[in-house]
Amino acid sequence: MHTEEVSIGYDVLAANAKLARNNRITLEKFRITAFNIMGAIGSGKTLLIEKTIGQLGSNYRIGAIAGDVVASLDASRFEKLGIPTIGLNTGKECHLDAHLVEHGLFKLPLDSLDILFIENVGNLICPADYELGEHKRIIIVSVSEGDDIVEKHPLIFSTADLIIVNKIDIAEAVNADPDKMVRDARVINPRIDVLKMSLKTGEGFEEWIKFIAEVSLRQT
């Protein structure tokens, strides 16, 4: 059988990385710290951002980009909190990319923001390869997804800066071990920060707020 290697002449990921670097330059020009919030559907991404806006809104000027197949649902939740929000519909794509985020940035009042939350599309596979220009990559997983969820998705966890293990208040009920999830994360990525959290009870949330304050380009 004859095989032939065909060059398509275009590296999608390399092109995306270049656009991501440009996004990062734009953000730093305005001293905006961007957080790429990733996680599966139901992990708690939207609620995490909502509660963070409520906690930090008096100290930081916050904006949001909500990415989804139909982005208006989550975007409307952020808009109700009174922050500048852009919804980015990804259509058939299961992730945001730097080009889409670039368009979102142009629609935001960048000179009036300190923090930008980018809520990615809900899954743990597609977003792994695509930089957006963010300063920190955050992954939130819940114990209800099973305590093997981390070891099943090593790629996305290997590139993350912080993992939040959410819904620890129901860990016993769903027969999950949050400590195993923490250990798995640190095996995949020894430099990673990990927080165990319950957005329902508030456990671990203050540590998340401290993390944001520590990495923010604008110190309060």
Z-matrix of the N, CA and C atoms (Angstrom, degrees):
N
C 1 1.465
C 2 1.530 1 109.09
N 3 1.307 2 116.59 1 131.29
C 4 1.464 3 122.25 2 -179.69
C 5 1.524 4 109.76 3 -89.16
N 6 1.305 5 115.96 4 128.63
C 7 1.462 6 120.26 5 175.70
C 8 1.505 7 109.03 6 -120.36
N 9 1.304 8 115.43 7 148.99
C 10 1.454 9 120.63 8 -179.06
C 11 1.516 10 109.47 9 -139.72
N 12 1.310 11 117.25 10 133.76
C 13 1.451 12 122.29 11 178.21
C 14 1.523 13 108.77 12 -85.34
N 15 1.310 14 115.44 13 127.03
C 16 1.457 15 120.97 14 -178.58
C 17 1.523 16 108.83 15 -113.06
N 18 1.310 17 116.59 16 124.97
C 19 1.462 18 120.86 17 177.73
C 20 1.522 19 109.63 18 -90.17
N 21 1.320 20 116.02 19 125.15
C 22 1.465 21 118.78 20 179.41
C 23 1.518 22 111.10 21 -84.01
N 24 1.330 23 116.46 22 -11.11
C 25 1.457 24 119.98 23 173.13
C 26 1.516 25 114.78 24 74.10
N 27 1.336 26 117.40 25 14.61
C 28 1.464 27 118.64 26 -178.03
C 29 1.522 28 108.61 27 -152.75
N 30 1.305 29 116.33 28 117.97
C 31 1.453 30 122.19 29 179.67
C 32 1.528 31 108.32 30 -96.22
N 33 1.325 32 115.78 31 106.10
C 34 1.459 33 120.72 32 -174.64
C 35 1.520 34 111.68 33 -61.80
N 36 1.336 35 116.15 34 -44.55
C 37 1.462 36 118.93 35 -177.52
C 38 1.519 37 111.98 36 -68.48
N 39 1.339 38 116.74 37 -36.42
C 40 1.468 39 119.71 38 177.73
C 41 1.525 40 110.34 39 -65.68
N 42 1.327 41 116.15 40 -41.24
C 43 1.462 42 119.98 41 178.06
C 44 1.525 43 110.65 42 -64.10
N 45 1.335 44 115.75 43 -40.64
C 46 1.459 45 119.48 44 178.29
C 47 1.521 46 111.37 45 -63.81
N 48 1.343 47 115.99 46 -41.16
C 49 1.468 48 120.14 47 -179.50
C 50 1.529 49 110.87 48 -62.42
N 51 1.319 50 116.64 49 -37.75
C 52 1.467 51 120.13 50 178.38
C 53 1.526 52 110.69 51 -64.65
N 54 1.330 53 116.96 52 -44.16
C 55 1.463 54 120.49 53 177.50
C 56 1.532 55 110.89 54 -64.54
N 57 1.336 56 116.26 55 -36.96
C 58 1.466 57 119.98 56 178.39
C 59 1.520 58 111.33 57 -62.35
N 60 1.333 59 115.94 58 -40.83
C 61 1.466 60 119.42 59 177.71
C 62 1.533 61 110.87 60 -62.33
N 63 1.321 62 115.97 61 -39.13
C 64 1.467 63 119.36 62 177.41
C 65 1.526 64 111.37 63 -65.39
N 66 1.341 65 116.42 64 -38.96
C 67 1.467 66 119.83 65 176.47
C 68 1.530 67 110.74 66 -62.11
N 69 1.308 68 115.18 67 -41.22
C 70 1.470 69 120.27 68 -179.83
C 71 1.536 70 110.29 69 -63.51
N 72 1.311 71 116.52 70 -41.15
C 73 1.467 72 120.37 71 177.68
C 74 1.522 73 110.45 72 -61.57
N 75 1.326 74 116.13 73 -42.63
C 76 1.468 75 120.31 74 178.24
C 77 1.517 76 110.95 75 -61.74
N 78 1.317 77 117.04 76 -46.50
C 79 1.463 78 121.14 77 -179.29
C 80 1.525 79 111.15 78 -61.39
N 81 1.316 80 116.54 79 -43.48
C 82 1.467 81 119.40 80 -177.32
C 83 1.525 82 111.82 81 -72.31
N 84 1.313 83 116.65 82 -27.31
C 85 1.460 84 120.04 83 174.29
C 86 1.530 85 110.30 84 -58.55
N 87 1.326 86 115.89 85 -36.79
C 88 1.460 87 121.40 86 -179.64
C 89 1.531 88 112.30 87 -98.49
N 90 1.334 89 116.92 88 6.51
C 91 1.466 90 123.13 89 -179.82
C 92 1.537 91 111.75 90 55.89
N 93 1.313 92 114.52 91 45.55
C 94 1.461 93 121.67 92 177.61
C 95 1.525 94 108.59 93 -103.40
N 96 1.327 95 116.60 94 130.52
C 97 1.461 96 121.94 95 175.15
C 98 1.523 97 108.54 96 -95.49
N 99 1.331 98 116.54 97 123.00
C 100 1.463 99 120.93 98 -176.44
C 101 1.525 100 110.93 99 -108.30
N 102 1.318 101 115.17 100 136.60
C 103 1.463 102 122.87 101 179.16
C 104 1.526 103 108.91 102 -119.31
N 105 1.323 104 116.80 103 122.24
C 106 1.457 105 122.81 104 176.10
C 107 1.530 106 107.05 105 -91.41
N 108 1.327 107 116.05 106 108.43
C 109 1.466 108 121.44 107 -176.27
C 110 1.525 109 108.78 108 -96.80
N 111 1.333 110 116.02 109 113.17
C 112 1.460 111 121.56 110 -177.04
C 113 1.527 112 110.36 111 -118.77
N 114 1.327 113 114.94 112 155.91
C 115 1.461 114 119.78 113 178.71
C 116 1.511 115 109.81 114 163.22
N 117 1.310 116 116.14 115 164.91
C 118 1.455 117 121.03 116 -179.45
C 119 1.525 118 110.69 117 -73.35
N 120 1.311 119 115.80 118 165.16
C 121 1.464 120 120.95 119 174.48
C 122 1.528 121 108.73 120 -58.89
N 123 1.321 122 117.10 121 130.24
C 124 1.455 123 121.53 122 177.87
C 125 1.513 124 115.25 123 87.36
N 126 1.323 125 117.55 124 1.42
C 127 1.469 126 119.83 125 -178.52
C 128 1.527 127 112.40 126 -75.41
N 129 1.337 128 116.50 127 -24.89
C 130 1.460 129 119.84 128 178.62
C 131 1.518 130 114.54 129 117.91
N 132 1.330 131 117.95 130 16.38
C 133 1.470 132 121.36 131 -177.01
C 134 1.530 133 111.92 132 -57.66
N 135 1.327 134 115.92 133 -52.09
C 136 1.466 135 120.29 134 -175.26
C 137 1.517 136 111.11 135 -65.36
N 138 1.325 137 116.76 136 -43.80
C 139 1.459 138 120.08 137 -179.87
C 140 1.524 139 111.12 138 -64.63
N 141 1.330 140 117.02 139 -38.07
C 142 1.466 141 120.09 140 177.49
C 143 1.527 142 110.47 141 -59.22
N 144 1.321 143 116.74 142 -45.71
C 145 1.461 144 120.07 143 -179.63
C 146 1.525 145 110.43 144 -66.43
N 147 1.321 146 117.46 145 -42.68
C 148 1.471 147 120.66 146 179.14
C 149 1.521 148 111.45 147 -58.07
N 150 1.316 149 116.13 148 -49.31
C 151 1.462 150 119.47 149 -178.05
C 152 1.527 151 111.15 150 -66.27
N 153 1.315 152 116.99 151 -33.66
C 154 1.465 153 120.76 152 179.08
C 155 1.522 154 110.79 153 -68.70
N 156 1.311 155 116.75 154 -40.48
C 157 1.471 156 120.74 155 175.37
C 158 1.521 157 109.80 156 -59.35
N 159 1.331 158 116.05 157 -44.78
C 160 1.462 159 120.01 158 179.60
C 161 1.516 160 112.81 159 -62.18
N 162 1.335 161 116.62 160 -35.25
C 163 1.463 162 120.93 161 -178.03
C 164 1.522 163 112.50 162 -79.07
N 165 1.321 164 116.86 163 -38.04
C 166 1.467 165 120.98 164 -171.12
C 167 1.530 166 114.12 165 -105.14
N 168 1.316 167 116.62 166 -5.87
C 169 1.458 168 120.02 167 -172.79
C 170 1.512 169 115.53 168 -59.51
N 171 1.333 170 117.69 169 -24.12
C 172 1.459 171 120.01 170 179.86
C 173 1.528 172 112.35 171 -85.39
N 174 1.328 173 117.47 172 -14.56
C 175 1.469 174 121.65 173 -178.27
C 176 1.521 175 113.82 174 -108.73
N 177 1.326 176 116.44 175 -27.12
C 178 1.456 177 121.22 176 -177.96
C 179 1.522 178 109.73 177 -127.80
N 180 1.332 179 114.98 178 149.14
C 181 1.467 180 120.96 179 173.24
C 182 1.522 181 106.84 180 -91.00
N 183 1.324 182 116.07 181 115.80
C 184 1.462 183 121.95 182 -168.60
C 185 1.521 184 111.01 183 -114.24
N 186 1.314 185 115.73 184 139.02
C 187 1.453 186 122.72 185 171.61
C 188 1.516 187 109.75 186 -127.11
N 189 1.336 188 116.01 187 166.21
C 190 1.463 189 119.84 188 -177.76
C 191 1.520 190 111.20 189 -142.82
N 192 1.321 191 114.79 190 145.59
C 193 1.455 192 123.12 191 167.87
C 194 1.519 193 106.43 192 -119.11
N 195 1.332 194 116.57 193 123.84
C 196 1.459 195 121.38 194 179.50
C 197 1.520 196 108.43 195 -108.88
N 198 1.318 197 116.41 196 116.30
C 199 1.453 198 120.81 197 179.35
C 200 1.511 199 111.14 198 -107.42
N 201 1.322 200 115.90 199 131.24
C 202 1.460 201 119.87 200 177.94
C 203 1.526 202 108.44 201 -166.88
N 204 1.315 203 115.66 202 169.33
C 205 1.461 204 119.93 203 175.17
C 206 1.528 205 108.94 204 -57.90
N 207 1.333 206 115.56 205 -42.84
C 208 1.463 207 122.48 206 169.73
C 209 1.522 208 105.91 207 -126.77
N 210 1.318 209 116.66 208 102.05
C 211 1.467 210 120.94 209 -167.55
C 212 1.524 211 114.18 210 -84.00
N 213 1.325 212 117.41 211 -13.73
C 214 1.465 213 119.67 212 -172.14
C 215 1.522 214 113.26 213 -64.52
N 216 1.332 215 117.73 214 -27.72
C 217 1.466 216 120.51 215 -176.21
C 218 1.525 217 111.18 216 -64.97
N 219 1.333 218 117.21 217 -53.32
C 220 1.460 219 119.98 218 179.46
C 221 1.524 220 111.12 219 -72.94
N 222 1.319 221 117.23 220 -36.24
C 223 1.461 222 120.28 221 179.53
C 224 1.525 223 111.01 222 -59.31
N 225 1.323 224 116.55 223 -38.53
C 226 1.469 225 119.65 224 -179.07
C 227 1.519 226 111.78 225 -65.93
N 228 1.327 227 117.17 226 -29.27
C 229 1.468 228 120.13 227 178.09
C 230 1.521 229 110.84 228 -68.05
N 231 1.334 230 117.14 229 -36.97
C 232 1.464 231 120.70 230 177.54
C 233 1.530 232 111.16 231 -74.05
N 234 1.316 233 116.40 232 -39.01
C 235 1.465 234 120.37 233 179.77
C 236 1.527 235 111.33 234 -60.37
N 237 1.323 236 116.08 235 -35.65
C 238 1.468 237 120.03 236 179.51
C 239 1.519 238 112.42 237 -63.85
N 240 1.321 239 116.48 238 -19.94
C 241 1.463 240 120.65 239 178.28
C 242 1.527 241 111.67 240 -89.05
N 243 1.320 242 116.48 241 2.39
C 244 1.458 243 120.95 242 172.06
C 245 1.515 244 115.28 243 82.80
N 246 1.332 245 118.00 244 23.44
C 247 1.462 246 119.56 245 179.99
C 248 1.532 247 109.71 246 -110.43
N 249 1.345 248 117.62 247 153.40
C 250 1.463 249 120.14 248 175.01
C 251 1.527 250 110.21 249 -62.79
N 252 1.320 251 116.41 250 127.87
C 253 1.466 252 121.18 251 -174.31
C 254 1.522 253 110.52 252 -138.24
N 255 1.310 254 115.45 253 137.37
C 256 1.459 255 121.76 254 174.62
C 257 1.525 256 108.33 255 -121.93
N 258 1.323 257 116.42 256 128.27
C 259 1.451 258 120.89 257 174.14
C 260 1.521 259 109.97 258 -96.21
N 261 1.317 260 116.90 259 129.84
C 262 1.460 261 121.90 260 179.85
C 263 1.523 262 109.37 261 -115.65
N 264 1.316 263 116.27 262 110.18
C 265 1.457 264 120.76 263 177.54
C 266 1.526 265 109.72 264 -79.58
N 267 1.329 266 116.47 265 125.69
C 268 1.461 267 120.19 266 -178.71
C 269 1.517 268 112.88 267 -93.97
N 270 1.330 269 117.52 268 -6.01
C 271 1.459 270 120.25 269 179.24
C 272 1.510 271 111.23 270 63.34
N 273 1.331 272 116.68 271 -121.07
C 274 1.464 273 121.24 272 -178.85
C 275 1.526 274 112.24 273 -84.31
N 276 1.327 275 117.60 274 -8.30
C 277 1.458 276 120.87 275 -177.76
C 278 1.532 277 110.83 276 -80.35
N 279 1.328 278 115.87 277 143.04
C 280 1.467 279 120.37 278 -175.61
C 281 1.527 280 111.71 279 -102.01
N 282 1.336 281 117.36 280 25.12
C 283 1.458 282 120.82 281 179.48
C 284 1.523 283 109.22 282 -162.52
N 285 1.306 284 115.85 283 160.93
C 286 1.452 285 121.15 284 167.09
C 287 1.519 286 108.83 285 -83.88
N 288 1.328 287 116.06 286 154.87
C 289 1.453 288 119.79 287 171.47
C 290 1.525 289 109.01 288 -129.94
N 291 1.313 290 115.96 289 172.35
C 292 1.463 291 120.55 290 -174.20
C 293 1.524 292 112.12 291 -65.63
N 294 1.333 293 116.85 292 -30.77
C 295 1.466 294 120.14 293 180.00
C 296 1.526 295 110.49 294 -66.79
N 297 1.313 296 116.84 295 -45.07
C 298 1.468 297 120.38 296 177.33
C 299 1.527 298 110.84 297 -61.85
N 300 1.324 299 116.39 298 -44.38
C 301 1.462 300 120.21 299 -179.52
C 302 1.522 301 110.91 300 -63.92
N 303 1.322 302 116.75 301 -36.58
C 304 1.465 303 120.33 302 176.84
C 305 1.531 304 110.43 303 -56.46
N 306 1.330 305 116.60 304 -45.45
C 307 1.465 306 120.29 305 178.03
C 308 1.526 307 111.01 306 -62.63
N 309 1.332 308 116.04 307 -38.40
C 310 1.461 309 119.33 308 178.31
C 311 1.511 310 112.48 309 -64.88
N 312 1.320 311 116.82 310 -39.30
C 313 1.464 312 120.75 311 -179.93
C 314 1.522 313 111.36 312 -61.15
N 315 1.323 314 116.83 313 -40.07
C 316 1.458 315 120.55 314 -177.81
C 317 1.531 316 112.11 315 -65.50
N 318 1.333 317 116.22 316 -20.06
C 319 1.459 318 120.22 317 -178.59
C 320 1.530 319 113.16 318 -95.01
N 321 1.327 320 116.48 319 -3.77
C 322 1.465 321 120.72 320 -179.09
C 323 1.527 322 110.94 321 -99.76
N 324 1.337 323 117.80 322 151.38
C 325 1.469 324 121.34 323 176.01
C 326 1.527 325 110.60 324 -79.00
N 327 1.318 326 116.88 325 77.50
C 328 1.454 327 121.60 326 -170.89
C 329 1.521 328 113.29 327 -59.24
N 330 1.324 329 116.77 328 -32.10
C 331 1.468 330 119.14 329 -179.43
C 332 1.524 331 112.34 330 -74.39
N 333 1.337 332 116.02 331 -0.95
C 334 1.470 333 120.15 332 179.86
C 335 1.523 334 112.07 333 -119.95
N 336 1.343 335 117.36 334 21.75
C 337 1.461 336 120.92 335 -177.17
C 338 1.529 337 111.16 336 -127.41
N 339 1.326 338 114.58 337 147.64
C 340 1.464 339 122.18 338 172.29
C 341 1.523 340 111.35 339 -111.64
N 342 1.337 341 115.92 340 -34.61
C 343 1.466 342 122.30 341 -176.11
C 344 1.518 343 108.95 342 -131.56
N 345 1.339 344 115.42 343 139.04
C 346 1.461 345 120.92 344 174.54
C 347 1.527 346 108.73 345 -125.74
N 348 1.328 347 115.37 346 122.14
C 349 1.462 348 120.70 347 173.27
C 350 1.521 349 108.23 348 -97.91
N 351 1.330 350 116.10 349 126.85
C 352 1.456 351 121.94 350 176.95
C 353 1.521 352 107.29 351 -111.64
N 354 1.312 353 116.81 352 109.15
C 355 1.459 354 120.25 353 178.68
C 356 1.521 355 108.72 354 -89.23
N 357 1.318 356 115.81 355 115.20
C 358 1.456 357 121.19 356 -176.86
C 359 1.532 358 110.64 357 -82.09
N 360 1.315 359 115.58 358 170.94
C 361 1.458 360 121.43 359 179.02
C 362 1.524 361 109.62 360 -67.14
N 363 1.323 362 116.60 361 146.09
C 364 1.455 363 121.82 362 -171.13
C 365 1.513 364 116.10 363 -76.64
N 366 1.324 365 116.81 364 85.68
C 367 1.464 366 122.22 365 168.15
C 368 1.520 367 108.67 366 -167.59
N 369 1.313 368 116.95 367 168.65
C 370 1.463 369 122.10 368 -175.72
C 371 1.521 370 113.03 369 -110.67
N 372 1.326 371 117.09 370 15.49
C 373 1.463 372 120.07 371 -177.14
C 374 1.531 373 111.52 372 -114.90
N 375 1.318 374 116.48 373 -65.33
C 376 1.471 375 120.58 374 -172.25
C 377 1.526 376 114.30 375 -60.76
N 378 1.340 377 120.80 376 -42.27
C 379 1.468 378 119.01 377 -176.56
C 380 1.527 379 114.63 378 -66.95
N 381 1.324 380 117.58 379 -13.76
C 382 1.465 381 120.56 380 -172.98
C 383 1.520 382 112.57 381 -59.43
N 384 1.325 383 117.85 382 -37.41
C 385 1.466 384 121.75 383 -172.29
C 386 1.527 385 114.27 384 -86.59
N 387 1.326 386 116.94 385 -10.45
C 388 1.462 387 119.38 386 -168.67
C 389 1.525 388 112.40 387 -111.98
N 390 1.336 389 114.96 388 108.22
C 391 1.460 390 120.37 389 170.79
C 392 1.529 391 108.49 390 -72.33
N 393 1.325 392 115.62 391 150.08
C 394 1.462 393 120.25 392 -179.47
C 395 1.522 394 112.34 393 -118.02
N 396 1.332 395 116.08 394 -10.81
C 397 1.457 396 120.85 395 -172.86
C 398 1.512 397 111.75 396 104.82
N 399 1.317 398 116.21 397 6.12
C 400 1.455 399 122.57 398 -178.16
C 401 1.518 400 112.14 399 -67.44
N 402 1.321 401 115.71 400 160.27
C 403 1.461 402 120.79 401 174.18
C 404 1.529 403 111.14 402 -90.90
N 405 1.323 404 116.40 403 -33.91
C 406 1.459 405 120.20 404 -179.82
C 407 1.526 406 109.85 405 -136.42
N 408 1.339 407 113.41 406 135.93
C 409 1.469 408 121.01 407 177.04
C 410 1.523 409 108.01 408 -101.79
N 411 1.321 410 115.70 409 118.04
C 412 1.462 411 122.67 410 -176.09
C 413 1.525 412 108.95 411 -113.16
N 414 1.329 413 116.76 412 131.12
C 415 1.462 414 120.40 413 174.20
C 416 1.518 415 108.60 414 -118.55
N 417 1.327 416 115.06 415 128.74
C 418 1.460 417 119.93 416 175.32
C 419 1.528 418 108.31 417 -113.34
N 420 1.315 419 115.21 418 127.71
C 421 1.464 420 121.46 419 176.62
C 422 1.522 421 107.36 420 -126.02
N 423 1.313 422 116.04 421 155.39
C 424 1.461 423 119.20 422 179.18
C 425 1.520 424 110.24 423 -116.41
N 426 1.327 425 115.66 424 151.84
C 427 1.468 426 119.93 425 179.39
C 428 1.524 427 111.03 426 -63.29
N 429 1.329 428 117.14 427 -23.39
C 430 1.462 429 120.27 428 -179.89
C 431 1.530 430 112.47 429 -68.71
N 432 1.332 431 116.74 430 -13.18
C 433 1.466 432 120.64 431 176.36
C 434 1.526 433 111.77 432 -82.55
N 435 1.334 434 116.49 433 -6.36
C 436 1.457 435 121.53 434 -177.62
C 437 1.509 436 110.61 435 99.96
N 438 1.326 437 117.64 436 141.98
C 439 1.460 438 119.50 437 -175.55
C 440 1.524 439 113.43 438 -78.64
N 441 1.352 440 116.69 439 5.88
C 442 1.463 441 120.33 440 172.92
C 443 1.526 442 111.93 441 -101.88
N 444 1.323 443 117.00 442 6.49
C 445 1.462 444 120.80 443 -175.50
C 446 1.524 445 112.03 444 -62.73
N 447 1.327 446 117.45 445 -34.37
C 448 1.465 447 120.09 446 -178.10
C 449 1.523 448 110.67 447 -70.37
N 450 1.326 449 116.97 448 -49.73
C 451 1.467 450 119.36 449 -177.51
C 452 1.518 451 112.57 450 -67.54
N 453 1.334 452 118.04 451 -19.22
C 454 1.460 453 121.13 452 177.23
C 455 1.528 454 112.90 453 -78.46
N 456 1.344 455 117.28 454 -16.06
C 457 1.468 456 120.72 455 -175.51
C 458 1.531 457 110.32 456 -130.57
N 459 1.314 458 117.58 457 61.69
C 460 1.472 459 119.71 458 -173.20
C 461 1.520 460 114.56 459 -64.11
N 462 1.336 461 118.85 460 -32.12
C 463 1.464 462 120.35 461 -174.31
C 464 1.525 463 111.98 462 -61.63
N 465 1.313 464 117.38 463 -50.23
C 466 1.457 465 119.47 464 -175.32
C 467 1.528 466 111.13 465 -68.22
N 468 1.325 467 117.37 466 -32.26
C 469 1.459 468 119.71 467 179.45
C 470 1.529 469 111.78 468 -76.22
N 471 1.313 470 116.46 469 -24.96
C 472 1.463 471 119.47 470 179.01
C 473 1.522 472 112.35 471 -70.23
N 474 1.329 473 117.09 472 -20.14
C 475 1.470 474 120.92 473 -178.41
C 476 1.525 475 113.09 474 -104.47
N 477 1.327 476 117.61 475 1.62
C 478 1.465 477 120.55 476 -174.54
C 479 1.523 478 112.24 477 -86.26
N 480 1.319 479 115.67 478 154.99
C 481 1.461 480 122.15 479 174.91
C 482 1.527 481 111.45 480 -96.92
N 483 1.320 482 116.20 481 -28.98
C 484 1.468 483 120.91 482 -178.61
C 485 1.516 484 108.95 483 -148.38
N 486 1.332 485 115.36 484 135.86
C 487 1.458 486 121.55 485 172.25
C 488 1.519 487 108.49 486 -114.67
N 489 1.309 488 115.29 487 132.04
C 490 1.462 489 121.25 488 174.16
C 491 1.521 490 108.19 489 -109.37
N 492 1.319 491 116.55 490 120.89
C 493 1.461 492 122.11 491 175.02
C 494 1.519 493 106.60 492 -95.29
N 495 1.314 494 116.25 493 106.13
C 496 1.460 495 122.70 494 -170.67
C 497 1.536 496 112.09 495 -98.80
N 498 1.314 497 115.17 496 164.45
C 499 1.471 498 125.17 497 176.45
C 500 1.524 499 112.15 498 65.74
N 501 1.331 500 115.73 499 34.24
C 502 1.466 501 118.07 500 -178.77
C 503 1.519 502 112.02 501 -66.16
N 504 1.330 503 117.49 502 -15.59
C 505 1.468 504 120.69 503 177.67
C 506 1.524 505 112.35 504 -66.81
N 507 1.344 506 117.94 505 -20.13
C 508 1.465 507 119.89 506 -179.67
C 509 1.530 508 111.60 507 -110.87
N 510 1.333 509 117.42 508 13.33
C 511 1.466 510 120.73 509 -174.92
C 512 1.529 511 111.82 510 -57.20
N 513 1.310 512 116.47 511 -45.08
C 514 1.473 513 119.28 512 -178.33
C 515 1.521 514 110.77 513 -65.00
N 516 1.326 515 116.70 514 -38.98
C 517 1.465 516 120.66 515 -177.87
C 518 1.526 517 112.35 516 -65.17
N 519 1.330 518 116.56 517 -31.77
C 520 1.472 519 119.56 518 -179.50
C 521 1.522 520 111.82 519 -101.76
N 522 1.337 521 115.83 520 9.77
C 523 1.468 522 121.98 521 176.18
C 524 1.529 523 112.13 522 57.47
N 525 1.330 524 114.82 523 47.68
C 526 1.460 525 120.70 524 179.83
C 527 1.523 526 109.83 525 -120.53
N 528 1.313 527 116.07 526 150.22
C 529 1.462 528 122.61 527 -178.79
C 530 1.535 529 109.09 528 -113.12
N 531 1.332 530 118.02 529 101.39
C 532 1.465 531 120.44 530 -179.52
C 533 1.528 532 112.79 531 -59.60
N 534 1.333 533 117.21 532 -33.03
C 535 1.465 534 119.94 533 179.90
C 536 1.526 535 111.37 534 -65.70
N 537 1.334 536 117.01 535 -33.97
C 538 1.464 537 120.09 536 175.31
C 539 1.529 538 110.00 537 -63.02
N 540 1.314 539 116.43 538 -40.50
C 541 1.465 540 120.96 539 -179.95
C 542 1.529 541 110.35 540 -64.00
N 543 1.318 542 115.76 541 -38.55
C 544 1.469 543 120.58 542 176.92
C 545 1.521 544 109.90 543 -64.80
N 546 1.337 545 116.71 544 -46.45
C 547 1.466 546 120.50 545 -179.71
C 548 1.527 547 111.24 546 -61.73
N 549 1.334 548 116.58 547 -42.70
C 550 1.462 549 120.56 548 179.82
C 551 1.527 550 110.78 549 -61.35
N 552 1.314 551 115.57 550 -41.39
C 553 1.467 552 119.88 551 179.98
C 554 1.518 553 111.10 552 -61.91
N 555 1.316 554 116.36 553 -40.73
C 556 1.464 555 120.23 554 -176.36
C 557 1.528 556 112.05 555 -77.77
N 558 1.309 557 117.72 556 -22.77
C 559 1.464 558 120.42 557 171.79
C 560 1.528 559 109.68 558 -69.24
N 561 1.332 560 115.94 559 -44.16
C 562 1.463 561 121.23 560 -179.87
C 563 1.520 562 110.85 561 -68.11
N 564 1.330 563 115.70 562 -41.17
C 565 1.462 564 120.38 563 -173.16
C 566 1.533 565 109.15 564 -142.02
N 567 1.330 566 118.00 565 89.23
C 568 1.470 567 121.24 566 -174.51
C 569 1.526 568 114.71 567 -60.42
N 570 1.330 569 118.31 568 -22.73
C 571 1.464 570 120.23 569 -176.73
C 572 1.533 571 112.53 570 -87.45
N 573 1.322 572 116.85 571 -3.87
C 574 1.450 573 120.17 572 -170.63
C 575 1.526 574 112.33 573 -74.57
N 576 1.324 575 116.26 574 147.71
C 577 1.458 576 122.12 575 169.62
C 578 1.521 577 108.14 576 -90.21
N 579 1.322 578 116.74 577 142.05
C 580 1.464 579 121.23 578 -179.94
C 581 1.519 580 109.12 579 -132.45
N 582 1.325 581 116.10 580 133.64
C 583 1.460 582 121.72 581 175.89
C 584 1.519 583 109.43 582 -122.89
N 585 1.319 584 116.52 583 133.18
C 586 1.458 585 120.73 584 169.69
C 587 1.523 586 107.31 585 -92.96
N 588 1.331 587 115.89 586 133.09
C 589 1.453 588 119.13 587 -169.61
C 590 1.520 589 111.40 588 -145.27
N 591 1.317 590 114.63 589 153.04
C 592 1.460 591 121.69 590 165.43
C 593 1.520 592 106.82 591 -130.88
N 594 1.317 593 115.99 592 109.47
C 595 1.460 594 119.07 593 177.84
C 596 1.532 595 111.13 594 -67.58
N 597 1.325 596 116.81 595 -18.94
C 598 1.466 597 120.85 596 178.26
C 599 1.524 598 111.03 597 -75.43
N 600 1.329 599 116.90 598 -46.25
C 601 1.468 600 119.83 599 -176.64
C 602 1.527 601 112.32 600 -93.61
N 603 1.330 602 116.69 601 -18.55
C 604 1.466 603 120.61 602 -177.74
C 605 1.514 604 114.25 603 94.16
N 606 1.324 605 117.38 604 -5.23
C 607 1.463 606 120.15 605 -179.81
C 608 1.525 607 110.58 606 -61.29
N 609 1.322 608 116.68 607 129.95
C 610 1.456 609 121.78 608 177.66
C 611 1.517 610 115.03 609 84.28
N 612 1.328 611 117.13 610 -8.77
C 613 1.464 612 119.45 611 -174.87
C 614 1.524 613 112.28 612 -69.74
N 615 1.316 614 117.55 613 -37.28
C 616 1.467 615 119.80 614 179.95
C 617 1.520 616 111.87 615 -63.99
N 618 1.325 617 116.77 616 -32.40
C 619 1.464 618 120.03 617 176.81
C 620 1.525 619 110.59 618 -64.90
N 621 1.316 620 116.54 619 -36.52
C 622 1.465 621 121.66 620 175.65
C 623 1.533 622 110.73 621 -64.36
N 624 1.306 623 116.88 622 -43.07
C 625 1.459 624 121.17 623 178.72
C 626 1.537 625 110.28 624 -62.95
N 627 1.319 626 116.48 625 -40.28
C 628 1.471 627 120.07 626 177.26
C 629 1.522 628 111.26 627 -64.24
N 630 1.317 629 116.64 628 -38.79
C 631 1.463 630 120.91 629 178.28
C 632 1.519 631 110.57 630 -59.31
N 633 1.330 632 116.58 631 -45.84
C 634 1.461 633 120.54 632 179.64
C 635 1.518 634 110.70 633 -61.03
N 636 1.320 635 116.35 634 -45.95
C 637 1.471 636 120.32 635 -178.93
C 638 1.522 637 111.59 636 -62.00
N 639 1.320 638 116.56 637 -36.38
C 640 1.472 639 120.43 638 -177.22
C 641 1.529 640 112.80 639 -70.76
N 642 1.317 641 116.69 640 -31.68
C 643 1.477 642 119.53 641 -175.96
C 644 1.519 643 113.31 642 -100.41
N 645 1.326 644 117.02 643 -6.54
C 646 1.457 645 120.26 644 -178.11
C 647 1.526 646 111.74 645 -63.69
N 648 1.333 647 115.67 646 138.42
C 649 1.464 648 120.85 647 176.68
C 650 1.526 649 111.59 648 -69.37
N 651 1.325 650 116.05 649 -23.19
C 652 1.469 651 119.84 650 176.63
C 653 1.511 652 108.90 651 -112.32
N 654 1.300 653 116.22 652 109.83
C 655 1.462 654 120.79 653 -179.30
C 656 1.523 655 109.32 654 -83.91
N 657 1.335 656 115.12 655 136.38
C 658 1.470 657 119.10 656 178.56
C 659 1.517 658 109.70 657 -82.73
